[in-house]
């Protein structure tokens, strides 16, 4: 019997990146059957205490607050996404993966136990995939017909071991590797099936690079499995030599953070940062303790433009920063889609701040860096694009004035994928015009043409408009009438504030977010008091 469609996954952590990798491979290659083996060992109290003592000796006093923070993260209540709307990224959840009819997930106390080996042998896999797995022994990794491939987020042979990106940054490398290699009897020494590198950017952080590697790794493994299932066995021997690294100590992690922090200093004084943090905490706690019942109910619509680590300006947030902000939204806020916002003619009271996420312009980094984090945290978002700049090498006037180098834009195919994932795509005119100062004929043409472009390329019917530049002076009543006459279902500005009491669908106000917002300042914006 041909077993080419049988894939076994070995993992020690059914984390988001592991789940996404499985789902994306399954989507792109038809007819696969999966066995996912999750190594979840049960440790005795004696083993746990011995491990704690070893880590305390290795890491010193830093281990105590580190462990306390880890315990808190495990036990604190976690809020899930709203059930009122379909959320992008839900297909990558643990429940959705387990519900796939061609996927079987088993948890084992010992991935090398006899019963585990028997279960894998009975499945008769053609190929194995090691994703965040413990070190595999030959008795296990050799069971699949053609062997097992491992996703290693590092260059080989120079950066074997762990963790992703850390030691490259420690050694001031300019690029970070990602490799798929065949598993053999030693650590990360097998023949290479595929490899690539990502360039380190001016403001790259460790977590930001790891998030990029997660996405690169999914694509790299998807390509390799496609080749293997088709009957190929891509392999290139590793060069001689190399280095193997182990997990850094907490002191080394702190040293790297300090080193990176010196390259990206916070321009605000310590007193100002403390005051902002205190104000944010007071505002959020007051809201939770009942201030929401005394104030007008409100919806805060956030506005982003770019997500990257190449620059730091008032249109950009960092990759790690954006992912952290989406995590904060998931934990502390009730996130609405833009359609839910427009439907809120009367805003209901909520024990959590009501927030919506939007993007303007259509930069490529929205697709490359923002969308993965939105999917990871199941956050709905709307993207307003200038349709004449999509699929082109044209530049925005505001980028030219700033002296920015060419910044790539999204393509229609990427926007189609975003629509399919559940994100909203709207209009930002054709060529990013100032609607107030251009002639009526030009404005009317831009509104009608942009809507026609979105309907033709994306199959949209209802469409929302966000006017360029976003200030009050860039939209007039007669131009707003044109927006309505063109057939748009709403209009968004960008001059600050929150929507109070109810939402006027043709005057939705938004707050801009950029790199200078600390986590506390970001959450303060979400509360919408200022």
N, C-alpha and C positions, 0 to 999 in steps of 0.2 A: 504494500500500500504506500502511495506517495505521501510523505509527511512534510512536504515543503512549506505548507501553510501553518505548521505548528511552531509556536514561539513560547519559550519559557523565560520568565523574567525573575532574576534573583535580586532581592533588595533587602536592606535592613531598615528602610524608612520609606513608607508609602507617602512621601512628601509631594507637594504640588508639582514640582518639576518632573518627578517620576511618573505621576499620573498623567500629566500632560503629554509626556513623551510617548506613553503607551497609546493614548487616544489619538494623537496625531499620526503615528505610524499606522494604526488600525484604519484611520480615515483614508489614508492615501494608498493603502495596499489592500485590495479586496480579498476576501476569502480566508482571512487569518483566524486561527484559534489560539487562545492565550491561556497559559497557566502562570499566575503571579505568585511567587513564593516569598512571603514576608518573614524575615528572621526576627522574632520577638522573644529573646531569651528571658527566662524568669531567674533572677538572681536572688540568692539567699541573703539574709540580713548580714551574715558574716562577709560575703563577697562585697556587698554595698559599702560596708564600713571600711573594708580594706581598700577599696577604690577611692573612697573619700580621703583616707589617710595618705595614700600615694599622691593624689592630686594636691592635697594641702602641702605636702613636702615639696612638690615640684613647683607650685605656683605661689606659695607663701600666703600672706594675709589677703591677697586679692581673691583667693578662692572663696572666702566666706561671703562677701557681698555678691559675688558672681553666682553662687549657689542659691542665695536668698532670692535674687532676681529671677533665677530659673524656676524656683518653686512657685513664686508669685505668678509668673507667666503660665504655669501649668494649672494653677487652682483658680485663678480669677475668672469671673463669668465672661463668657464670650458671646457676643451678639451675632446673630446670623442676619442674612439679607432679608429684606421685606418680602412677605409672601404676596404682596399686592401686584407685583410686576415680574415678568420674566427677566432674569438677570443674566447678562453676558458672563460666560465662564462656568456656568452651572454644570456643563457637560464634563468638566474636569474634577468634580467633587468625588470624594471617596464613594458616596452612595451611587452616583451616576456610573462610575467605573464598574462597581460590583454588579450593577444592573444590566450591563451590556451582555447580551445573550451569548456572545462568543468568548467571554472572559470569566475565568474562574480564579478567585483569590483565596489562597490558603495561608494561615499564619502558623508558623512552626516555632517551637521553643529552641530547636537546634537545626540549623540549615544543613548540617552534615550527618544528622541522625539517620539510622537505617530506614525508618519509615518515610523520611523525607526523600531519600534516594529512590525508594520504591515508588513513591508517588510521581516523581519526575520521570522515572523509567517507564511507568505505565502510561504516561502522557505521550511518550515517544516524540520528543521535540526534534525539529530539524535544526534550529539554532537557538542558542541561549543569549540573553542580554543581561549584563551586570550593571545595575543602576544603583548607586549609593549602597552597595552591598558590602558585607564583611569580606575579608580575604577568602577566596574560594579554593577548595582543595580539588585535586585532579579527579577524585572519585565523583565529584559533582559536575565540574565545568566540562568534563569530557563526555557526559551523557548525550548531549545533543549531537546529531549526526555530523554536522560540520564544525562543531565547537561552540565556544561562547565568546562574545565580544563585550568589551568593557568601555564605558564612557568615562574618559579621564579628562578633567578640566584643567589641563596643563600641557606644556610642551614636553615631549619625550625626545631624547633620553634626559634632557637637562633638568626637568622638574617632575620627577616621579614622586609619588607620595601625596601628601595633603598639606593644607587645604587649598582650594582653588584660589589662584591669584595672589595669595598672601606673600609667598616667597619671591615671586616676580617683583612685587612692589618693594619688598624688603631690599632686593638687589638692584633696584632702580632700572628694571627692564622697561623698554619702550613698547613692548607688545606682550600679549598674553596668549598662550596656546590653548587649543582644545583638540583632543585626540580620541579617535575610536580605535582600539587595538584588540587583538586576539588575546584571550587570557591564557597564560602559561603558568609554570610552577613558581615563578618569582613575581615580585610586585612591579606591575606596569612595564614589563620588559617584552611583552609579546609583539608579534609583527603588526605593523600599522595598517589599518583598513582605510582610514581617512583622517585628515588633519587640516586645521586652519588656524589662523591667528586673528586677534582683534587688536587694534591699536589703542594704546593708552592715551587718553586725552588729557588736556591741561588740568582739569579739575576732577579727574577720576578718583573715586573712592573704592575701598575694598569691596563693600557690599554692592556698589554700582557695577563693578566689573563682574562680580559673581552673578548678578541678575542678567547681564548681557551673556555670560557663558551659559546660563540655563537655557536661553533661547537658541543660541548657536548650537548647543549640544543636542537639542531636540532635532534641529534640521540636519545636523551631521549624522546622527544615528538613523534618522528616517531614510536618508540616502543610502547608507550602508545596508540596512535591512532590505531595502528594495533590490539592491544588487544581489544580495545573498539568496533571497527567495527566488529570484529569476535564474539561479543556478551558477552565479559567479562567486568567487572567493577572493575579494580584493585583499592584497597583503604585500607589504614592503618591510623588509627587515629593518630594525632600528639600528642607527649608527652605534659604534662602540662607545664606551664610556658613559658619562651621565652622572646625575646626582639624585639621591632619594632623600626626601625631607619628611619630617614628622610634624605632628601638630604643635604649633607654637605655644609657649607659655603665655599666661595672662600678662606678664611683664613685657614680653615681646609684642603682644598685641597692643598694649598701651603705648609702647615706644613707636610703633608704626602709626598709630592714630595721631600721636603728637607730631610725628614727622610730616604726615599729610596735612595736619591742621596748620602747620607753619606755612604751607604753600597756599592755603585758603583761609587767611585770618578773618575773623568776624570784625567788621568795621565798627560795630557798636561798643560802647563802653560797658563794663561789667555792671555798673549801676543801672543803666538803661535796660540791659537784658534782664536783670533781676526784677525790675519794676514791671516790665512787660509780662514776664512769666507769672508774677504774683497777680497782676490784673486778670490774666487769662484764667488762672485757677479760681479766683474769686468769682468771675463771671460764670464759669461752667458749673461750679458748685452751687451758686445762687440759682441758676436755671434748674438744676436737679432738685433743689430743696423747695421749689415752688414759685420762683420768679416768673417762670413761663406762664403761670396762671394770672399774673398781675399785668404783664406786658401784652401788647398786641401780638397775636401769633404771626410768625414770619417765616419766609423761605429765603435762604441765601443761595444765590447762584454764583458759583465760582468760575472764573475765566482764566484759562491757561493759553499759552501760545506754543512754546517750545519746551521739550524735555531732553536735555543732553548735558554732557560734562565738558563740552568744548569751550563754552563761554559762560560768563555770569553777568547778566544784564536784567533789566526790568521786564523782559519778555521770556525769561528762561528760568526753569527750575532744574535741579540736578536729578539724575536717574534714581539714586538711592533716596533722595529727598522726596521725590514724587511717590515712590513706592511706600515710603513711610507715611506720607500724608494719606494715601488711600487706605492704609491699615488703620490710621487714626479715625478716618471717616467711618469705616466699618465698625469700629469699636464704640465710638462716642456719638455718632450721629445717625439719623434716619435719612438714607440717601434716596432721592427721587429721580426718576427719569425726567427729561425735559417735557415729555408729553404729560406726565403727572403734574408738573408745575403749571403748564398752560391750562390744565383742567381745574386748577385750584382757584376758582373764582372767589370762594370763601376758604381761607386757610384753617384747617383743623388744628387744635392745640396738640402739642406733642411733648412728651417728657424728655425727648432728645431733640436737639436742633435739626431742622429740616434743611437739607443741603442738596444741591444739584451740581454736577460737573460738566463744564463745557470747554471747548477749544475753538480758537479762531485761526484762520489763514490756510491751514492744510500742509504744514511742514512734514517732511518724511519722518522725522524723529517721533511724531505722534504715533505713527504705525509701528516703528521699530522699538521704541522705548515705553511709550505711555500705554498702548493697548495691552501689552503683556501684563503690566501691573494692574490694569483695570480688570482683566480677566482673572488674574490671580485672586483678587479681593472681591470679585463679583460686583463691581461698581458700574452702573449704567453711565453713559456719557454721550454728549452730542458734539459733533465736529462740523464747524461751519467753514466751507471751503470756497475760494474764489475759482470758479470753474475754468476760466481761461488760463489760469496759472497751473492748475493740475495738469500732469502729463506734459510739462514743458520745462524749458530752462529759463523762463522769464523770472524776473526778480521783483519783489515788492519795493515800492518807492521808499518806504521807511527803512528797509535794509540798506538800500543804496545810500541814503542820507547818513546812516550810522557808520558807513564804511565797512559793513560786514562782508566777508567773502561770500561766494555763492553758497546758498543753503538749499539742498535738494528738496523738492516737493513730492507729495504722494502721487501715485498713479491711480488711474481708474480701477485697475484690477485690485489694488489694495483697498480702495474704498468699497468695492463690491464685497470683499472678504469681511470687512468691518460691518457692513450691513447684514451679511449672513450671520455674523456672530451676535447680532442684536443691538449694535450701536446705531445712533441716529446721525444721519448726514443731512446738513442743511446748507443754505446759500449764504455766501459772503460777497455777493455780486460776481461779475465775470472777472473784472480786472482790479478789484479793490479800490473803487472810486470813492471820492468824497460826495455823498449823495446831496448834501446841502448846496455845494458850490457848482456842481456840474449842471448842464442844461437839462430841462425836463425831458427832452427827447433822448439824451444819453442815459439818464437814470432809468427811464421807462424801458429802453432797450436792454440795459444791463439786468434789470429785474426779470424781464420776460425771458431773456436768453439763458440766464443762469438757471432758472426754473426748468426750462426746456432741456438744458444739458443734464440736469440731475434726473429728470424723468427718463430721458433717452438712455443714459449710461447705467443708472441704478434701478430703474423701474419704479421710482417713487411716485406717489400720488400727493398726499398731504406733505407740505414742505414748510419749514420754518426759516426765517430770515434773521441774520445778525448783521447790522450795518457796520461797515468799516470805520475804524478810528473810535467809534463808540461814544464820544462825548456828546453832550446835549446840543452843541453847536453844529454837529454833523448830521442832524436829522430835523426836518421841519414838518409842519402839519400836512402841507400839500404833498411832500415826498412820502410821508407815512400813508396818505390816502392812496398813492401809487402802489405801495407795498400791498395794501389790501386788495386793490383792483387787479393786481397781477395774479392773485390767487394764493398768497401765502397765509398760513394759519397762525402766525405769530411773528413778533419782532423783538429782538433783544438789543439792549444798549450795553455800555461798558463804562459808565461814569461813577460807579460805586453805589453803595447802599444795599439794603435788603428789601424784599417785597413784603409789605406790611398789610395785615388784615385780609387782603385778597390779592389776586394776581390779575392785572390787566394784560391780556395776552399780547397786546401790541405796545407794551411798555414794560418789558421784563428787565429789571436792573440787575447788574452783575458786578462782582468784586474781583479785581485782578490779583493774581497770585504770582510771585516770582521768588528768586533764590534767597532773598534776604529775610524771608519769613522763617522764624524758628518754629518748632512744633507748637509751642505755647501761643505764639502770635497767630499761627494758622488756625488753631482751634478757637481762638478769640474771634477771628473773622467769621468762622462757621456759626458761632452763636448769634452774630449779626446785631450787636448792640450799638456799635459806633457807626 
